[in-house]
Amino acid sequence: MEEATPGDDACTNGRRLDASPMEEESEEATLDDATPMEEDPMNESRPVNAQREQPQPEDNVVENQIGGKAFKLGRREVMTVISRHLDAFAWTVTDMPGIDPDFLCHRLTMDTKVRPVRQRQRKFNEERCLVVKQETQKLLNAGHIREIQYPEWLANVVLVKKANGKWRMCVDFTDLNKACPKDLYPLPNIDTLVDSASSCKMMSFLDAFSGYNKIKMHPRDESKTAFMTDTCSYCYKVMPFGLKNAGATYQRLMDKILAPMLGRNV
């Protein structure tokens, strides 16, 4: 039988197009004798050797695909590391006392020419009123807000429906943000971060739980974050989401805390 070469145009998948029926039957018989086949319940033929060579899942191993490479880390190793550093994790809201105001707090630099704005109160239906009441109570229990009287700045709450069907309560700080100049603190460049981590064998991500709320508002600026509900008005004691320069303040905090590790393992 004449062998086919890879560069031969007259061959397809190792067979000659001009082969006679007798030659094709002979080639099929030779292939069947070379590799034993078995049929699975789905009537598909698979080589026995190929099935035996498939990697079996290892017990007690976590495997992730990163950059086309598989990294494996035992669960016992992960649990050992976590057990040694339990004090680094927050299990409840009370485990997060927040950042010392003497170390860093959020200040509002206001334009003296801008007059305070008190927004008109918006009306909500019964369902949304209940959501506002529940979310406000959560903030009170966590110590993030306090009741305020005679505020100069007053904003409405805004309810946004999340993908899971639940509501997220925000505060409309549009007027307050207009009165604050932009904080031009440099933020990290994504391309630079990716390039610096390209040579690392493993990368881990940490997500700060309510990181913004760990930064205190400056006492003189708390009243400017006031918002209204159906019962009374409240103001934030911590830095809320939605403020114009909140991202710059948070990045400044991260740079201070992680300064000894920046460029080394962060």
Secondary structure by P-SEA (a helix, b strand, c coil): ccccccccccccccccccccaaaaaaaaaaaaaabbbbbccccbbbbaaaaaacccccccbbbbbcccbbbbbbaaaaaaaaaacccccccccccccccccccbbbbbbcccccccccccbbbbcaaaaaaaaaaaaaaaaaccbbbbccccbbbbbbbbbccccbbbbbbcaaaaaaaccccccccccaaaaaaaaccccbbbbbbbcccccccccccccccccccccccbbbbbccccccccaaaaaaaaaaaaaacccccccc
